[in-house]
Amino acid sequence: MSKTAATICGAVVWLAATQSASAADLLRVEGVTWGYDGSVVPNAFNPVSFELFNDSNDPMNLPLRLVRSNGIEAVDAPISIMPRDQPVFLAPQSSRRVQLFAYVQSSAGDFMLSWGNDPSQRLDLTSNQLQNGPPATVILYDSDAVLPRGTGLPRFDEAYFPVSASGATGLAAVVLDHSPRWQSTQQQAFLDWIKAGGIVHLLQPTVGETPSFEGELAVLNSPLDEQRVGAGRIVRHAVAMAELNQDFAVANILPRNPLQRKPAPETPEVQDPNQQYYSGAYVDWDIAMQVVSRVKRMTRPDHNWALIYLMSLAYLLLIFPGCWLIGRRRADYRLTYGVMLGAVALFSVGFKQVGQRGYGEQTAMHAMTIAQPLDGGRLMFRQWGNLFVTDGDDYRITHDGSGLLYSSGQSNEAVRGWIVSPPAGEFIADVPPFSSRTLACAGVSKSGGFTPIVDELKIGDRLDALRVHLDPPLPTTDVPVTALALYRDQMYTLTPEEGGYRLVAAERPFSTALESETWMQQTYYYGGFDDSEISENELFKSGMLPLVAANANIADEPSLKQFQLSGDRVRVYLFTEMPEALFPTLSFADAPDRPVTPKRAGRVLYVFDVFPPE
C-alpha cells in the first residue's frame, strides 16, 4: 500500500470513529427513575423509566436493551421494548419516553442501558446501589404542569404509569388532585391496580375545588368521603394539594395502606452467640429462590444405573484390550481405528438414549403461582417456574394474557435470548437439550378468575366468623385445597364446605405460622438440594408458605415480626392445583407451527381480600 493510500485509509477510519462517537454523544438519557419512589421491591418486576433525547439532525435506530450483570459478567437475558433485531426509532431533534421492567432479586445486582457496542453507548443505571423498600406511596404529577404542588411524599411522573397492573406491584398508594392524561390501557391498568388493593387519595387542586374524572376513571367521581372499589379504596380529603406535607401524609395517608409495619422495637434484639450467623433470622430469605429451587428440583433423572455401568464396562473392554487384541491379530491399523471410532459412535448413541430415558424422554414445565382475581374472570399473577427440554432450541415463552413481564429469575449465568417488555411481552430463550431454564413472570391472565362472595364475616379484635364462596367455584381436582385466612397479624385455618370455605380453627401468630425453620431449605448445594427422595407433591406443598411470604413482601425475620394487615380486611389464601390458563404457552421461536407439548404440573396460591358490609 502506498503512503498516500495509507493516509487516506487512516483518515477514513478516524472519520468513522469520530462520527460514531459523535452520534453516541448526541443521544441523551435523562430522568432515570427506578420503581415509583427510587426504591425497588425485591423478588418482583420493577419499572425503570427514562427519556431518550436525539440531539442530532439524523434519525437514530437504536438496539436499545437493558442488561443485568452480577458485577463480573452479564446475566439473565437482555430486555427491550421491541422484538429482537428491531431497533428503537428516534427522529431527529426528538425525544421518547421509555419504560422497561427489570426483575430484581433480593440482591439487586447491576443494570446497564446499552444501545450499541461502543463503551460510550452504555449507561450504568445503578452506579449507586439500588435501594430495596416496601411498595411506594407517591404523588402522581403532570410533568408538563407549570408548578407541581404538594410535598412530604415522593413524586412519580404520571406519564410513566404502566399499561398493565402487573407492572404496579411496587405501588401501594397514590395521591391525585387532577385527572391524568392517560391512554385507555393506562386507565384500565390504574383501575385494575385499585381493584387489586391500591389506595387513591384525592386532594383538592385548590381550596374547595373537586377533581373531575372522565372515561374509565369516572368511578373516582363518587361524592363519598371513602369508597371501596374491589379490594382498593378511594379516599377524599378536604385539603388542597398545596397543603400536603409530611405531617399530613404520616397522619392521614400512610396508615391507610393495606400492608402495614408495626413500629420497630426501641431496643434491638441481641443475637444469641450460639446461633449461626447464616440462620434464617439474620439473612435475606430470598423467597423467590426458595420457590424456584423447588420447581427446578421436580425434574429429576431416574437412570438405569445398572445398565449404564454395564455399558461403561463393555466400552472400556472394547477399547482395551479389545482394540489392542484386534491390532495384534490383524496388524491393520485401519481396522483398529475403524473399530475404535465405531465403538465411540455406537456407545455415544447408546449413552444418549439411556440418559434420555432417565428423564422420561419428555419436556416438562413445573410452576408455582400467586394469583389474584380481577373482574371479567381475569387473574393477575406472579409466577416462578422451570422448563426442562429434551430438544435443544430457541423457545418462545408467553402467556394468554396482557402486561406480560419475563425474566430467567436468576443471577448466575447469561441467557442467550431476548425479553420484550409490554405491550408485546414475550421471552425468547435458548435451552440446550436435556437442560432447564428457570422462569419468573407476571401478567394478567384472560381467564381462570372468579368472584369471592362473603356469606358471613365478623371482625373486631380478632376474626370471629368467616364464610365465603366463589363464583364460579374452583374446579374439582385431585389436589385438596389448603385454605387459610389472615386478619391483622393472626393466621386462621379454613375448611372447605359445599360451595365455599368457613373458619374452623383459632388464630396463631402470623410470625409463628411463617417461621422460616418450617419451610426454608438450603438452595446452594451443587445440583440442587441434597435430599432426592422428597416427592413432587411434597415439594409443591412445602412451597405454599414461601408464596404467602412473597405476597406479603416479607423478606427476612425483622419484616415478618413487624408485619400486619390493615384491620379493615381479611385476606384469604387458597392453595391448590394450577389451572391450564396460568401455564405458559411454548413454541419454537423459528418454527411456531411445531407443537411443544410438555408435561405440566403446578400449584397456585389464590389471594383475595374480603370486607365487612359497609
N, C-alpha and C positions, 0 to 999 in steps of 0.2 A: 504494500500500500504506500502511495506517495505521501510526502509530508503534507501537501495541500489537502488530499483526501482525508488523511487522519485528522487534520484540523477541523474540516467540515463535519466529519463524523462526531468528533468530540463536542462541537457546538450544538449539533442536533440532540445528542444525549443530554447535554446541560440544559437546553431549552425545554426538552420534555420533562426533565426533573423539576425545573423551575415552574412550569405550568401545573404539574401535579401538585407541588407544594402550595402554589397559589390557590388552586381550587380547594384544597383542604383548608387553607386559611380563611377562605371566604364562606365556609359553612360554619354557622354559629349554633351552639346548643345552649339554650338558656332555660331557666325556671325548673330545673330538675327537682321533682318532689317525690319522695318515697312514701308510700302509704297515703294516709289522709292528713296526718299531722307531723310527718317527718320520721315517724317510727313504723316498725313493721310487726305484724302478728306472726309468731313462729308457727311452722307446720301448716302454712296456708299460702294462698296466692295473694300477692300484694301488688297494687298498681305502682308503676314508675312512670311519671308523667313529665313531659318536657316539650319544648317548642323548637323546631328547626327553622333557621333563617338562611336563605340563599342570598348572600350579598353580592353575587356576581351577576353579570349580564347574560350568562349562559344557563340553560336548563341543567339540572342535576338529576341523574338516575343513580340512586344510592342503594347499594346492597346492605341496607341497614339491618343490624342484628344486635341483640342483647346477649352477651356471653358471660357465663359464670365461671369462676375459677376457684380453686382451693388454696390460692396463694402461690402455687407452683405451676400448674397447668390448667387448661380449660377442662371443665367437667359439664355433665349434662349435655343437652343439645341446644344450639343457638335458637333464639326466639326472634320472630319478626312479625310485622303486621301483614306481610304479603307471602304468598306461596314461594317455595324455593325457585330460584332463577328469575323471579320477577322483582325488579328494583322499585324503590320508593321514589316517585317523581316529585321534583320540586322546581317550580317555574322560576325564571329569573326574577330577582328582587321580590321574592315572596317568602311567606312563612307557612308552617304547617304544624298543628298540634298533634302530638303522637302519644299514645299510651300503650305500654306493654305490661304484661303481668309476669312477675318472677315468683317462682316457688321458693320460699325462704324456710330453710330448716331451722332447728334450734340454734345451730351455729350458722350465722348468716352467710359467711363467705364473701367473696369479692365479685362485683359485677362491673362489666365494661361495655360501653356502647361502641360499636365498630361500624364503619361504612366504607372500608377499603382495606388493602393490605399494608399500606404505609403506616408506620408508627404514629405519624401525625394525624391519621384518620381514626383515631381511637380516643375515647374519653373515659377515664376512670370515674365511675359513679359512686364509689364507696371509699374515697380517699379517707374520709372519716368513717369509722366503723358504724355499720347500721345499728340502730338502737331498737331492741325489742320492746314491745309495750302491749297493753290491752287495746281492744277496739277503741277507736278515737271518737271524741265528741268535738265537732268543728262548726265554725260559721261558714255557710256556703255564701260566697260573694261573687258578684259580677265584676270580672277584671276590667270591663270597659266603663265601670262606674267612675264618676269623677273623684269621689271621696268615699271609699268603703267605710262603713260605720261599725261600731262595736269593738270592744276589747275583752280581754280576760279568757279567751279561748283561741286555739289555733284557727287559721283560715284555710279554706280549700276552694280553689277556683272551680265554680260550678260547671264550667265548660268541660272539665275532665271527668264529670260523673260518668261511670261506666255504662255500657249499653246492656248490661245484664246484672241482676242482683248477685250472681255468682262472684262478681268482682268486688263486692262490698262486704266481704267477710270482716275486714278490718275497720268497719264503721259501726259505731254504736248509736250515735245521735247526731242530729244536725240542728242548727239554728238558722231560721229564714225570716226575712221581712219583705220578700217580694216573690214574684213568680219567675222562676228561671227560664231562660230561653233555650229549651231543650228540644231535641228531635223526639219523635214518638217512641223510639226504642229506649231512650233515656228516661222518658216519663214512665214507661212501663216498668223499667228496671227500678226506678225510685218507688213505685207503688208496691212492687214485689218485695223490695227491701223492707218497706214499712210492715207489710203483712207477715214477713218473716221475723219481726220483732224490733224493727227500727223505731226510734223515737224522733218526732219532729216537734221542735219548739218554735212556735210562731210569735214573733215580736212585731211591734208596730213600726212601719217605716218612719213615721212622725207621730207625735203625741195625738192620740185619738183616731188615727187612720188605721184601717184594717187591710191587710194584704188580700188581693183577689187572685183566684187561680182559674184557669180555663182548661178545656180538654180533659185528658186523663187525670189531671191534678185537681179537678173540681171538687173531689171528695174532701179536700182541705178547707173548703169554704164553710164548713159547719159552724153555726154560731155558738156551739157548746164550748165551755172552757176546756173541757177534756173529752176526747172521743177515742174509742178503741177501734182500730182498723186491723182486722186479723189479729196477729199477736203483737202488733205495734200500737203506738198511741200518738195522737195529735194533741199537743198541749198549747193553749193560747195564754199569753202573758200580756197584761195591760201595761206594758213597758215599751218604750221606744228603743229601737236598736242602738241608738246613740248612748243610751244609759246603761247598756250592758257592760259589766265589768267583772273582775274575777270574783268579788264577793257575791254578786248575784248568781254567777254561774255555779259556785260551790254550794250555795244555799238552795237554789231552785232548779238547776238543770242537771248537774251530775248525779244527784241522788235518784233520778228517775230512770237511769239505765238498768236494763234487765239483769245484767251480771254485775254484782256488787263485790266490793272487797271490804272485809272487816278491818278496822284500824290495826296496824302492826303493833305488836307488843312493845311497850316502852323499854322493857329490859329484854334484849335478845336472848334466846335460849343458848345455853352453854353446851357445846358438843361434848358428848361422852368420850373421854380419851380412849376407851376401849372399842369405840365404834370406828369401822373402817371409813376412810375419807371418801371412798367411792360409793358409799351406801346411797340408796335412792333418796334419802332425806337431804343430801347435801350436793346433789348434782342435778343438772337438767335432765329430765326423764327422756327427752327425745321421743315423744309419744308416737309420732308418725313412724319412726323406725321400728318401734315395738310392733306396729301393725304390719309394716312391710315385711319384716323378717318372718312373721308368722305365715303370710301367704306365700312367700318365696319358699318356705320350707315344705309346703304341701306337695311340691313336685319332687319326689324322691325316687331314685332308681331302685328297682328290685331285680338286681342282676342274678343270673345263674352262675354263681361264682365257681361251682364245681366244674362246669363246662369251660369257663374262662381259664381256670388253672390247667385243665386237661389240654386245651388248645395251646396254651403258652408252653407247656412241656413238649407237646408234639412239634411246635415250631422250633424250639431250641434244639431238639434232637435232629430235626430235618436239616437245620443249618450246620450243626456239629453234633455227632460225627457224620451225619448223612451226606452232606456235600463233600466232605473230606474223603469218605469211602468211595463215592462216585468218581472223584478225581483220581484216586489211586487205581481203580479198576479200569476206567475207560481212557484215562490220560488225555482227555479232550476238554480244554478249559472252556470252550463254548458251551458244552453240555453242562459243566459245573455251574457257570454263571447263569445259564438259562434256568436250571433248576432253582438256584438261589433267588433270582428275580421272580420266577413263577411263585415260589413259596411266599415271598414278601407280598405279592399282589393278592394271592389267594387268602392268606391269613388276614390281610388288611380288610378285605371284604367280609371275611368271617367275623372278625372282631367288631366291625361296624354293625353288622346285623345283630349280633348277640347284645351289644351295648344298646342298640336301638330298642330291642325287645325289652330291655331293662326299664325303659321309660314308657312301656306300653305302646310304643310307636304312635303316639298321639300328641298333638298340640293341645295345650291346656291353659285355661285362664282362670285364676283364682283372685277374688277381690273381696274387700270389706268396705262398707259404705255408710256414711251418715246422711240421712235423707229427711228433709222437712217438707211437709205438704204445702202446696200453694193452691190457689183457686184454679179452676179449669182442669182438675185432675193431674196437675203437674207436680213435679218433685224437684226441689233444689237440693243438690247433693255435693258431697265431697267424698272422694274415693281413692283408695290405695289398692294396687293390685300387682300381679306378677303374671307375665305372659311367657310361657315356655313353648318353644317351637322345635319341630323336628326337621323342618325345611328352612334353611337359611335364606333370607331375602330381606328386602326393604318392605316393611309393613306399614300400612296406613291405619292409624287408630283414631276412631272418632266415636261419638255417641249420637243417639237420636234425640237431639235437643238443641239448645241455644246457649250462648255465653260460655262456650267450652274452653277450658283452660287446661294445659297439659305440662307435665314435667316427667323426667325419669325418677324424681324423688330421691336422688342420691347425690353424693358429692365425692365419689371415689374415682370415677372414670369419665372420660369424654364419650359422648354418644354420637355416632355417625348418623346424622339425621337432621330434622328441621321441625320446629314448633311454630305454628301460626296462631297468633292471638285472635280473639273475636274481632269481627263477626264470623270469620271463616272457621276458626277453631279446629285444628287437627294436629296430629303428631305423626310424622314420618320417621320411623326408626329402623335402623339396620339391626337385625337379630341373627347372629350366626347359628348354624344348625346345632341342635341339642344344647341350647343355652337359653338363658332367661333375660327378660328386660322388665325391670320394675317400672311402675307407673303410678303417678299421682295426678289426679284430675279433679275438676269441679265443673259444674254447669247446672242447667235447668232442663230436666227431662220432660218430654212432651206428655208422658203418660205414667201410670203407676201410682198416682196420688189418691187421696181420699179426704173426707171432711170429718174431723172429730166433733162429736156431739155430746155435750155434757148432760147426763141424766141426774146427777146429784153431786154437789160439791159444798163442803163445809170447811172453812178455814178460820183460824184465829191465831192463837199462839202455836198451834200445831195443825196438821191435816187430820180432821176428824172423820170425813167421809168423802169418797170419790167413786163415782160410777160413770163410765164413758163408753160410748160405742162409736164405730167408724162406719161411714157411708161412702163407698161400699166397704164391706168388711174385707180384711186381708184374705188372700187366697189360702185355702187349706193345703198344707204341705206336710211332709214327714218330719219337719223340724218344729218342735214345740216353741211357742212364743214365750220369751222371758220378758216380763213386764215389771217396770219399776216406776216410781214417782218421786220427784224431788220438790220439797217445799222448804224455802229458806235454806237452811244448811242441814236438813234432815232427809234421809232417804227412806222410802217406804216400798213395800212389796205389794204388787197387784196380782190378781189371779184371773185367768180368762173365765168368762161366763158367757152364756148364749148371746152372741152378737156384740160382746164388748168385754170390759175389764172392770174389776172393782177392787177397792182397798181391802186387804186381809191382815196385814202384819203391822205391828207397831214400828215406830221410827228407830233408826240408828243414825249416828252422825255421818254426814257425807264424807268427812275426812277419814272415818273408820272404814266405810264401805269401799273407798278408793285407796286404801293403804297400798303403797307400791309393792310391799312384800308379797301381796296376794296375787299379783299379775305380772310384775316386772321380770323379764328374762334377759339373760346375757345375749347380746346380739353380735358380739365381735369375735366369736370363735371362727377359726378358719373354716370356711364352708358352711357356716350357719351354726345352729345350736348343737350341743353335744349329745342330746337325747334324741335318738331317731325313732323311738318306739311310740311316741305320742301320736294319736290318730288325727286325721284331718278334722273330724268333728270336734275333738278336744282343742285343737289349735284355734278353730273358729270360736268356740265358747270362751276360751281364755282371752280373746281379743275384744270382748264386749266392754270391759272396764277401760281399756285404753281409748276406745271410741268415745265413751262418756267423758273422759278427761279432755279429749280433744275438743268436744263440743262445748265444754265449759272453759276453754282456753286456760287449762291448768297445765303447768309445765314443770313444777317441782313441789317439794313439800311445803315451803312457805306459802306459795299461791294456793295450795289445797287448803291449808289451815285458815286462810283469810277469806276463802270463797263463801258467798251466799247468794242465793237467787232473790230477786226482788219479791217482796211479800205480797204483791198483787196477783200472783200467778202460781200455778203448779205445772211443773214440767214433767211430761210423760215420756218414758223410753220404752220402745217395743223392739226386741231383738229377735230376728227370725231369718228365714231363707230369703235371699235376694231375688227380686223378680227379674224377668227377662229384660224389662225396659231399661234397667240400670247397667246391664253389661255393655262393654264397648263393642262396636262393630269393627271387624277386622277384614282387611283386604290387602292384596299385594299392590304396592304403590305403582308398579309399572304394568300390572295386569289386573285391573279392578274387576274383571269378569271371572277371574279364577276364584272359586269359593274357598274360604278359610272357615272350617267348621271345628273349632276347638271343643274339647271337653270343658264345661263351665261349672264352677261351684262358687258360691259366695254367700255372705251374710250381710244384712242391712240393719242398722240401728235407726229406726224411725224416731224422730224427736218432734214433739209439738207441745205448745203451752195451752192450758185451759184456764178459764177465768170464772169467778162467781158472777151471777147475774148483776147487771148494773142498774 
